[in-house]
Amino acid sequence: MSDVNEKIPASEETVTPDVRKKEPKIALKPAVSIFFTMLAVIICLAAAVIILAVKVGKADEEEEIPEPAEEVFVPVVNERVYDFFDEDETILFDDPTYGQIWLPTLGNVPKHTYDYSGLKLENGRYTYSENGEVISRTGIDVSYHNGNIDWYKVAADGVDFAILRVGYRGYESGQINLDNNFHSYINGALNAGLDVGVYFYSQAMNSDEAIEEANFVMEQIHGYDVKFPIVFDWEITEEETSRTNNAAPHVVTECAAAFCDTITDGGYTPMLYGSRKFALMKLDLSKLPEVDFWFAEYKDGHNEPSYPYNYQIWQYASDGRVNGVEGDVDMNICFADYGRAVPAENTDET
């Protein structure tokens, strides 16, 4: 129905009634629809922003990390005494992972005083001289792997001493075993006039086992004239089934100390055996500064030993040749006076 009472603006008086009636409807409805649509969108956006802000605020509150309590500083206690000097006082290694690496020297472990200008290599054997006089002695070390040995031929070939394996602890079973050839070796060597020392291949994992090994050695050498040291030879087997895999340095050090203390208490001279890497990385030498050392490092041609600390015996070859021994044998040079008679003029006479 037409609204006959609707007021028509003067500007629109010439417009036909039909057009006048329909034009406001055509212009107003879309505008109103767009307005309310936009208003709804604005309201929704505002609500979304408010909700998001609330959630973010809560998340920040939930994820806020409280400041940590102040930690108590605990200083590292290190019993090693390091003295840093010039580059000559560092120990260098060639490591397969890091290449050349170095260690500082230990100030409380005595260094050797050998003058290597007196070290000579002739016919595959080293000698050491001081003031023009040879003071070193030549030796071998053997176990049952060396088979039958003619000790008289060994002595005649210029060998002065032999270090014999007494026994070993199984790296799997942990059982102590006697070297099958020990007693025949020691009798043969002594009868041929050689000085002897002995070593035990250890796989001890605590001080009790090390003491057990030392007592076993002293039982086996009882009654023999053993003038050279009793050696603690703890080695890494690199066998997957070894009970000593990943043994900590402090464990090996405690075993070495227990073995050596027991040997000392028994009236013998203890000694440690090892390579440079083993000695410096598997032993805490600062706890074993007075123990004699048998250093193992094989050389190709004439080369000076690389061990910086004091040592008394150097095992310089595993492929030596000696009459009376079939095949290769370990060669050693001794710098100390084990078993050597003291000249009369150096003795204290009362």
Residue pairs with C-beta under 8 A, 6 or more apart in sequence:
2 17
2 21
3 21
8 15
8 20
12 20
15 23
79 284
79 286
79 287
80 106
80 108
80 284
80 286
81 106
81 107
81 108
81 286
82 104
82 105
82 106
82 107
83 89
83 104
83 105
83 106
83 107
84 104
85 105
89 104
89 105
90 102
90 103
90 104
90 105
91 102
91 103
91 104
91 105
91 276
91 280
91 308
92 100
92 101
92 102
93 100
93 101
93 102
93 103
93 276
93 277
94 100
95 101
103 280
105 111
105 308
106 285
106 286
106 309
108 286
108 289
109 285
109 286
109 289
109 309
109 310
110 289
110 309
110 310
111 308
111 309
111 310
112 307
112 308
112 309
112 310
112 311
113 310
114 128
114 335
115 130
116 304
116 305
118 128
118 129
118 130
119 126
119 127
119 128
119 302
119 304
120 126
120 127
120 128
120 129
120 302
121 301
121 302
124 317
124 320
124 321
124 331
125 138
125 158
125 320
125 331
125 333
126 136
126 314
126 316
126 331
126 333
127 134
127 136
127 138
127 333
128 134
128 135
128 136
128 333
128 335
129 135
129 136
135 335
136 333
136 334
136 335
137 160
137 161
137 333
137 334
137 340
138 158
138 159
138 160
138 161
138 331
138 332
138 333
138 334
139 159
139 160
139 161
139 162
139 163
139 313
139 331
139 332
139 333
139 334
140 154
140 159
140 162
140 163
140 320
140 322
140 325
140 329
140 330
140 331
140 332
141 162
141 163
141 164
141 165
141 199
141 315
141 330
141 332
142 149
142 162
142 163
142 164
142 165
142 181
142 185
142 325
142 329
142 330
143 164
143 165
143 179
143 181
143 201
144 165
144 179
144 180
144 181
144 182
146 181
146 325
146 326
146 327
146 329
147 326
147 327
148 326
149 185
149 188
149 324
149 325
150 323
150 324
150 325
151 162
151 185
151 188
151 189
151 191
151 192
151 194
151 324
152 192
152 324
153 323
153 324
154 162
154 189
154 192
154 194
154 322
154 323
154 324
154 325
155 192
155 193
155 194
156 323
156 324
157 322
157 323
157 324
159 194
159 322
160 194
160 195
160 334
161 194
161 195
161 196
161 197
161 228
161 332
161 334
161 338
161 339
162 185
162 189
162 194
162 195
162 196
162 197
163 196
163 197
163 198
163 199
163 228
163 231
163 294
163 313
163 332
164 179
164 182
164 185
164 186
164 189
164 196
164 197
164 198
164 199
165 179
165 182
165 198
165 199
165 200
165 201
166 178
166 179
166 182
166 198
166 199
166 200
166 216
166 217
166 220
166 221
167 176
167 177
167 178
167 179
167 182
167 200
167 201
167 216
167 217
167 220
168 176
168 177
168 179
168 200
168 201
168 202
168 203
169 175
169 176
169 177
169 200
169 201
169 202
169 203
169 204
169 209
169 213
170 177
170 203
171 203
171 237
171 239
171 241
171 242
171 243
171 244
172 239
172 241
172 242
172 243
174 203
174 205
174 209
174 243
176 212
176 213
176 216
178 220
179 185
182 198
182 220
183 220
186 196
186 198
186 221
186 224
189 196
190 196
190 224
190 225
195 227
195 228
195 338
195 339
196 224
196 225
196 226
196 227
196 228
197 226
197 227
197 228
197 229
197 230
197 231
197 271
197 338
198 217
198 220
198 221
198 226
198 228
198 230
198 231
199 230
199 231
199 232
199 233
199 273
200 213
200 214
200 216
200 217
200 230
200 231
200 232
200 233
200 259
201 233
201 235
202 210
202 213
202 232
202 233
202 234
202 235
202 255
202 259
203 234
203 237
203 242
203 243
203 244
204 210
204 212
204 213
204 234
204 255
204 258
204 259
205 243
205 244
205 247
205 251
205 255
206 251
206 254
206 255
207 254
207 255
207 257
207 258
208 258
209 255
210 232
210 254
210 255
210 256
210 258
210 259
210 262
211 258
211 259
211 262
213 232
213 259
214 230
214 232
214 258
214 259
214 262
214 263
214 266
215 262
217 230
217 263
218 230
218 262
218 263
218 266
218 268
221 230
226 268
227 338
227 339
228 269
228 334
228 338
228 339
229 268
229 269
229 270
229 271
229 292
229 294
229 312
229 338
230 263
230 268
230 269
230 270
230 271
231 270
231 271
231 272
231 273
231 294
232 255
232 256
232 259
232 260
232 263
232 270
232 271
232 272
232 273
233 273
233 274
234 252
234 255
234 256
234 274
235 274
235 278
236 244
236 245
236 278
236 282
237 244
237 245
239 245
249 281
249 282
249 283
249 284
250 284
252 282
252 283
253 283
253 284
253 287
253 288
256 272
256 283
256 288
256 291
257 287
257 288
259 270
260 270
260 271
260 272
260 288
260 291
261 270
263 269
263 270
264 270
269 292
269 338
270 291
270 292
271 291
271 292
271 293
271 294
271 312
271 313
272 279
272 283
272 288
272 291
272 292
272 293
272 294
273 293
273 294
273 296
273 315
274 282
274 283
274 293
274 294
274 295
274 296
275 295
275 296
275 297
276 295
276 297
276 306
276 307
279 285
279 293
279 295
279 307
279 309
285 309
292 311
292 312
292 336
293 307
293 309
293 310
293 311
293 312
293 313
294 311
294 312
294 313
294 314
294 315
294 332
295 305
295 307
295 311
295 313
295 314
295 315
296 315
297 305
297 306
297 307
297 314
297 315
297 316
298 315
298 316
298 317
298 318
299 305
299 316
299 317
305 311
305 314
305 316
311 335
312 334
312 335
312 336
312 338
313 332
313 333
313 334
313 335
313 336
314 332
314 333
314 335
315 330
315 331
315 332
316 331
316 332
316 333
317 330
317 331
318 328
318 330
318 331
319 328
320 328
320 329
320 330
320 331
321 328
321 329
322 329
322 331
